[in-house]
């Protein structure tokens, strides 16, 4: 939960407690009424947006999403979620779909030099989990049949229009390319008095058991080209007494399909009723845990005493140590590097580096306050070092 939401929750709880103390009072407080109206307006806006985009489809290669747009106060603090890839160099930062397209282009250029490895990487990098598993399992079966029965002619050809081949291999990026790297060639053959396209492996390559076993091992140990989340680091200088408001986050931060959007809308409607009720801490934590599925990423901003603001993007399931390391990387090197990061609302130091950002409820955006360890700060001042 972001700071503004925490403040609102505390205010709501206080108003509800006050209302119970004044048993004769039945009217809502002004704060509650404002929150209720704001929530109703937000739900109505989301409903219209959902109806307007219900027929639109977004192809994200693995599965189709209909994403609703979450808008926050303040100008856009981040334009999107970006990734890097060791294969292409850390200097190239692109969205996940853009990076996948670049990876595909690169791997296709490698088919001529190392077709087995390139096509294996294509299978595992350019397809969703189900598609790559189906393709891998089916191709492995083809190869095992050849290895175990190299003289069996029926294993030397694969009908391209075969339903299983179409649904499990042909539809997967890299599937057909892998078979051709094993020695299969595309040919037209007569089948049931009709000419049809087949993948055919020549007899000499079908008998090359050693090469087929090598190909099978490469496929069985295949892995995807790893994409690394870019921190997309940014540094801002705040004006004196400037309040940090909630950022407008791009769609990439959220992971909602159409069914989840409907559930989210229902959840918002229930929230309107909850706003006037004091809920126990356990009940609130349970609610937050149930909602945490909504977010893929979170925007963490670190406020320094000298009014500088360091911003970075993180995966919601990354440990808090990743935030700590991120801050270290952007500080001038000193030994020892001792500092703490505080929740500005509670004033508590976040000390458990092993907890995920999701578990710490630092999503979909959060501001933390930087403070030097007191002893380190004293020593730096003794050395005449400027301490912000």
C-alpha positions as CSV (number, residue, x, y, z in Angstrom):
1,X,0.0,0.0,0.0
2,X,1.4,3.4,-0.9
3,X,1.6,6.2,1.7
4,X,-1.4,8.1,0.6
5,X,-3.5,5.0,0.8
6,X,-2.2,4.2,4.3
7,X,-3.1,7.8,5.5
8,X,-6.6,7.4,4.0
9,X,-7.0,4.0,5.8
10,X,-5.9,5.4,9.1
11,X,-8.3,8.4,8.7
12,X,-11.2,6.1,7.8
13,X,-10.5,3.8,10.9
14,X,-10.4,6.8,13.2
15,X,-13.7,8.2,11.8
16,X,-15.3,4.8,12.2
17,X,-14.2,4.5,15.8
18,X,-15.4,8.0,16.6
19,X,-18.8,7.1,15.0
20,X,-19.2,4.1,17.3
21,X,-18.4,6.3,20.3
22,X,-21.3,8.6,19.3
23,X,-23.9,5.9,19.1
24,X,-26.7,8.4,18.4
25,X,-25.0,9.8,15.3
26,X,-25.9,8.1,12.1
27,X,-24.6,10.5,9.4
28,X,-21.3,9.9,7.6
29,X,-18.4,12.1,8.3
30,X,-17.3,14.5,5.6
31,X,-14.1,12.4,5.1
32,X,-16.1,9.2,4.7
33,X,-18.5,10.9,2.3
34,X,-15.7,12.2,0.2
35,X,-14.0,8.9,0.1
36,X,-17.3,7.1,-0.8
37,X,-18.0,9.6,-3.7
38,X,-14.4,9.4,-5.0
39,X,-14.6,5.6,-4.9
40,X,-17.9,5.6,-6.7
41,X,-16.6,7.9,-9.4
42,X,-13.5,5.8,-9.9
43,X,-15.6,2.7,-10.3
44,X,-17.9,4.4,-12.8
45,X,-14.9,5.5,-14.7
46,X,-13.3,2.0,-14.7
47,X,-16.7,0.6,-15.8
48,X,-16.8,2.9,-18.8
49,X,-13.2,2.2,-19.7
50,X,-13.8,-1.6,-19.4
51,X,-16.8,-1.4,-21.7
52,X,-14.9,0.6,-24.2
53,X,-12.0,-1.8,-24.4
54,X,-13.9,-5.1,-23.9
55,X,-13.5,-6.0,-27.6
56,X,-9.9,-5.0,-27.9
57,X,-7.2,-7.6,-27.7
58,X,-3.5,-7.2,-26.8
59,X,-1.3,-10.0,-28.1
60,X,1.5,-10.4,-25.6
61,X,2.8,-13.7,-27.2
62,X,2.1,-15.9,-24.2
63,X,-1.5,-15.0,-23.5
64,X,-4.1,-12.4,-24.5
65,X,-4.9,-9.7,-21.9
66,X,-7.6,-7.1,-21.7
67,X,-5.9,-4.6,-19.5
68,X,-7.7,-1.8,-17.6
69,X,-5.8,1.4,-17.1
70,X,-4.9,2.5,-13.6
71,X,-4.4,6.2,-13.3
72,X,-2.8,8.0,-10.3
73,X,-2.3,11.6,-9.4
74,X,0.8,13.3,-10.6
75,X,2.6,13.3,-14.0
76,X,4.0,10.1,-15.4
77,X,7.0,9.1,-13.3
78,X,7.9,6.1,-15.6
79,X,7.0,5.5,-19.2
80,X,7.1,1.7,-19.1
81,X,8.8,-1.5,-17.9
82,X,12.0,-2.2,-19.7
83,X,14.3,-5.2,-20.0
84,X,17.9,-5.9,-21.1
85,X,19.4,-9.1,-22.5
86,X,23.0,-10.3,-22.2
87,X,22.7,-11.7,-25.7
88,X,22.2,-8.2,-27.1
89,X,24.2,-6.1,-24.5
90,X,23.0,-4.2,-21.5
91,X,22.9,-0.9,-23.4
92,X,19.8,-2.0,-25.2
93,X,16.7,-1.4,-23.1
94,X,13.3,-2.4,-24.5
95,X,9.8,-3.5,-23.4
96,X,9.4,-7.2,-23.1
97,X,7.6,-7.6,-26.4
98,X,10.1,-5.4,-28.2
99,X,13.0,-7.3,-26.6
100,X,11.5,-10.7,-27.6
101,X,11.3,-9.5,-31.2
102,X,14.9,-8.4,-31.2
103,X,15.9,-11.8,-29.7
104,X,14.0,-13.6,-32.4
105,X,15.7,-11.6,-35.2
106,X,19.1,-12.3,-33.6
107,X,18.4,-16.0,-33.2
108,X,17.1,-16.4,-36.8
109,X,20.4,-14.9,-38.0
110,X,22.2,-17.6,-36.1
111,X,20.4,-20.5,-37.7
112,X,22.9,-20.6,-40.5
113,X,25.9,-20.9,-38.1
114,X,24.5,-23.1,-35.3
115,X,21.0,-24.2,-36.2
116,X,20.5,-26.7,-33.3
117,X,21.4,-24.2,-30.5
118,X,19.6,-21.3,-32.2
119,X,16.4,-23.2,-32.8
120,X,16.4,-24.6,-29.3
121,X,16.8,-21.1,-27.9
122,X,13.9,-20.1,-30.2
123,X,11.6,-22.8,-28.8
124,X,12.3,-21.9,-25.2
125,X,12.5,-18.1,-25.6
126,X,9.8,-17.2,-28.1
127,X,6.9,-19.4,-26.9
128,X,4.7,-19.5,-23.9
129,X,5.1,-22.3,-21.3
130,X,2.5,-24.7,-22.7
131,X,3.5,-24.2,-26.3
132,X,7.2,-24.8,-25.7
133,X,6.6,-27.8,-23.5
134,X,4.3,-29.4,-26.2
135,X,6.8,-28.7,-29.0
136,X,9.8,-30.0,-26.9
137,X,8.0,-33.2,-25.9
138,X,6.7,-34.0,-29.4
139,X,10.1,-33.4,-31.1
140,X,11.8,-35.5,-28.4
141,X,9.4,-38.3,-29.3
142,X,10.3,-38.0,-33.0
143,X,14.0,-38.2,-32.2
144,X,13.6,-41.1,-29.8
145,X,11.7,-43.1,-32.4
146,X,14.6,-42.5,-34.9
147,X,17.3,-43.4,-32.3
148,X,15.5,-46.6,-31.2
149,X,14.3,-47.7,-34.6
150,X,16.6,-46.1,-37.3
151,X,15.5,-48.7,-39.9
152,X,11.8,-48.0,-39.5
153,X,10.9,-46.0,-42.5
154,X,7.6,-44.6,-41.0
155,X,9.8,-42.5,-38.6
156,X,11.7,-41.0,-41.5
157,X,8.9,-38.7,-42.5
158,X,6.4,-36.3,-40.8
159,X,3.3,-35.2,-42.5
160,X,3.2,-31.4,-42.1
161,X,-0.6,-31.2,-42.2
162,X,-0.9,-33.8,-39.5
163,X,-3.0,-32.4,-36.7
164,X,-0.6,-33.2,-33.9
165,X,2.3,-31.6,-35.8
166,X,0.3,-28.5,-36.6
167,X,-0.9,-28.0,-33.0
168,X,2.3,-28.9,-31.1
169,X,5.3,-28.3,-33.4
170,X,4.5,-26.1,-36.4
171,X,2.8,-23.4,-34.3
172,X,5.8,-23.0,-32.1
173,X,8.6,-20.7,-33.0
174,X,11.7,-22.8,-33.6
175,X,9.9,-26.2,-33.8
176,X,10.2,-26.8,-37.5
177,X,13.6,-25.2,-37.6
178,X,14.9,-27.6,-35.0
179,X,13.8,-30.6,-37.0
180,X,15.4,-29.2,-40.1
181,X,18.6,-28.7,-38.1
182,X,18.4,-32.4,-37.3
183,X,18.5,-33.2,-41.0
184,X,14.8,-33.2,-42.0
185,X,14.0,-31.6,-45.3
186,X,10.7,-30.3,-46.7
187,X,9.5,-32.4,-49.6
188,X,6.2,-33.0,-51.5
189,X,5.2,-36.6,-51.4
190,X,2.1,-38.6,-52.7
191,X,-0.2,-39.5,-49.8
192,X,-3.6,-41.2,-50.5
193,X,-3.3,-40.3,-54.2
194,X,-2.7,-36.6,-53.3
195,X,0.5,-34.6,-53.1
196,X,1.2,-33.3,-49.6
197,X,4.2,-31.5,-47.9
198,X,6.3,-33.7,-45.6
199,X,9.4,-33.3,-43.5
200,X,11.7,-36.1,-44.6
201,X,15.0,-37.2,-43.1
202,X,17.5,-38.9,-45.5
203,X,18.5,-42.5,-44.6
204,X,22.1,-41.6,-43.9
205,X,21.1,-38.9,-41.4
206,X,18.4,-41.2,-39.8
207,X,21.2,-43.8,-39.2
208,X,23.5,-41.1,-37.6
209,X,22.4,-42.1,-34.1
210,X,25.3,-40.2,-32.5
211,X,24.2,-36.8,-34.0
212,X,20.5,-37.5,-33.2
213,X,21.4,-38.2,-29.5
214,X,23.4,-35.0,-29.4
215,X,20.4,-33.1,-30.8
216,X,18.1,-34.7,-28.2
217,X,20.4,-33.7,-25.4
218,X,20.6,-30.1,-26.6
219,X,16.8,-30.0,-26.6
220,X,16.4,-31.7,-23.2
221,X,18.7,-29.1,-21.6
222,X,17.3,-26.1,-23.5
223,X,16.6,-22.9,-21.6
224,X,15.2,-19.5,-22.5
225,X,17.4,-16.5,-23.2
226,X,17.1,-14.6,-19.9
227,X,15.6,-11.2,-20.0
228,X,16.7,-8.9,-17.1
229,X,14.4,-6.3,-15.6
230,X,15.9,-2.9,-16.2
231,X,15.8,-0.7,-13.1
232,X,15.3,2.3,-15.5
233,X,17.0,4.4,-12.8
234,X,16.1,8.1,-12.6
235,X,17.2,10.9,-10.2
236,X,15.1,13.9,-9.5
237,X,15.6,17.0,-7.4
238,X,12.6,18.0,-5.4
239,X,11.6,21.6,-4.5
240,X,11.7,22.6,-0.9
241,X,8.6,21.2,0.9
242,X,7.5,19.5,-2.3
243,X,5.1,16.6,-1.6
244,X,5.7,13.4,-3.4
245,X,2.4,12.3,-4.9
246,X,1.4,8.9,-6.3
247,X,2.8,8.4,-9.8
248,X,0.9,7.5,-13.0
249,X,2.0,4.0,-13.8
250,X,1.9,2.3,-17.2
251,X,-0.2,-0.7,-18.0
252,X,2.9,-3.0,-17.8
253,X,2.8,-2.7,-14.0
254,X,-0.5,-4.6,-13.9
255,X,-1.5,-8.1,-14.8
256,X,-5.3,-8.3,-15.2
257,X,-7.3,-10.4,-17.7
258,X,-11.0,-9.7,-18.3
259,X,-12.2,-12.0,-15.6
260,X,-9.9,-10.4,-13.1
261,X,-11.1,-6.9,-14.1
262,X,-14.6,-8.0,-13.2
263,X,-13.5,-9.3,-9.8
264,X,-11.5,-6.1,-9.2
265,X,-14.6,-4.0,-10.0
266,X,-16.6,-6.1,-7.5
267,X,-13.8,-5.7,-5.0
268,X,-14.0,-1.9,-5.4
269,X,-17.8,-2.0,-4.8
270,X,-17.2,-4.0,-1.5
271,X,-14.5,-1.5,-0.5
272,X,-17.1,1.3,-0.6
273,X,-19.0,-0.4,2.2
274,X,-15.8,-1.2,4.1
275,X,-14.7,2.4,4.1
276,X,-17.1,3.1,7.0
277,X,-16.1,0.1,9.0
278,X,-13.2,-0.3,11.4
279,X,-11.5,-3.6,10.3
280,X,-9.0,-5.6,12.3
281,X,-5.4,-5.6,11.3
282,X,-5.7,-9.3,10.4
283,X,-8.7,-8.7,8.2
284,X,-6.9,-5.9,6.4
285,X,-3.7,-7.9,5.9
286,X,-5.8,-10.8,4.5
287,X,-7.5,-8.4,2.0
288,X,-4.2,-7.0,0.9
289,X,-2.7,-10.5,0.3
290,X,-5.7,-11.4,-1.8
291,X,-5.2,-8.3,-3.9
292,X,-1.5,-8.6,-4.4
293,X,-1.9,-10.8,-7.5
294,X,-2.7,-7.6,-9.5
295,X,0.9,-6.3,-9.8
296,X,3.8,-7.5,-11.8
297,X,6.2,-4.7,-10.9
298,X,6.5,-1.8,-8.4
299,X,8.1,1.6,-8.6
300,X,10.3,2.3,-5.6
301,X,11.5,5.8,-4.9
302,X,14.1,6.7,-2.3
303,X,14.0,10.2,-0.8
304,X,17.3,11.6,0.4
305,X,17.7,14.3,3.1
306,X,19.1,16.7,0.5
307,X,15.8,16.4,-1.5
308,X,17.2,14.1,-4.2
309,X,14.9,11.3,-5.3
310,X,16.2,8.0,-6.7
311,X,13.7,5.9,-8.6
312,X,13.8,2.4,-9.9
313,X,11.6,-0.4,-11.1
314,X,11.5,-3.8,-9.4
315,X,9.7,-7.1,-9.7
316,X,7.1,-7.5,-6.9
317,X,8.7,-10.8,-5.9
318,X,12.2,-9.5,-5.6
319,X,13.7,-9.4,-2.0
320,X,14.1,-6.1,-0.3
321,X,17.9,-6.6,-0.5
322,X,17.5,-5.7,-4.2
323,X,16.4,-2.2,-3.2
324,X,19.2,-1.9,-0.8
325,X,21.8,-2.9,-3.4
326,X,20.2,-0.5,-5.9
327,X,20.7,2.4,-3.5
328,X,24.3,1.3,-2.8
329,X,25.1,1.3,-6.5
330,X,24.1,5.0,-6.8
331,X,26.0,6.3,-3.8
332,X,29.6,7.5,-3.8
333,X,31.7,4.6,-2.5
334,X,32.6,4.7,1.2
335,X,33.6,2.0,3.6
336,X,31.6,0.7,5.4
337,X,28.4,1.5,3.5
338,X,25.9,1.6,6.3
339,X,22.5,3.2,5.9
340,X,18.8,2.4,6.6
341,X,15.6,2.8,4.6
342,X,12.5,3.9,6.5
343,X,8.8,3.8,5.8
344,X,7.9,7.5,6.0
345,X,4.4,6.8,7.4
346,X,5.3,4.4,10.3
347,X,8.9,5.8,10.7
348,X,10.1,2.2,11.0
349,X,13.3,0.9,9.5
350,X,12.8,-1.9,7.0
351,X,15.3,-4.4,8.3
352,X,14.3,-7.7,6.8
353,X,16.2,-7.9,3.5
354,X,14.8,-11.4,2.8
355,X,11.2,-10.3,2.6
356,X,9.8,-9.6,-0.9
357,X,8.4,-6.3,-1.9
358,X,5.1,-7.9,-2.2
359,X,5.3,-9.2,1.4
360,X,6.3,-5.7,2.6
361,X,3.3,-4.3,0.7
362,X,5.6,-1.9,-1.3
363,X,3.4,-1.9,-4.4
364,X,2.5,-0.8,-6.9
365,X,4.6,2.2,-5.9
366,X,6.2,3.3,-2.6
367,X,8.5,6.0,-1.2
368,X,11.2,5.2,1.3
369,X,13.4,7.6,3.3
370,X,17.1,7.2,3.3
371,X,19.1,7.8,6.5
372,X,22.8,7.2,7.2
373,X,23.7,4.9,10.1
374,X,24.2,7.4,13.0
375,X,27.8,6.2,13.8
376,X,28.8,6.4,10.2
377,X,27.4,9.9,9.9
378,X,29.3,11.1,12.9
379,X,32.6,9.6,11.5
380,X,32.0,11.2,8.1
381,X,31.5,14.6,9.7
382,X,34.7,14.2,11.8
383,X,36.6,13.6,8.5
384,X,35.1,16.7,7.0
385,X,33.0,14.8,4.5
386,X,29.8,16.4,3.4
387,X,26.9,14.5,4.7
388,X,23.5,15.1,3.1
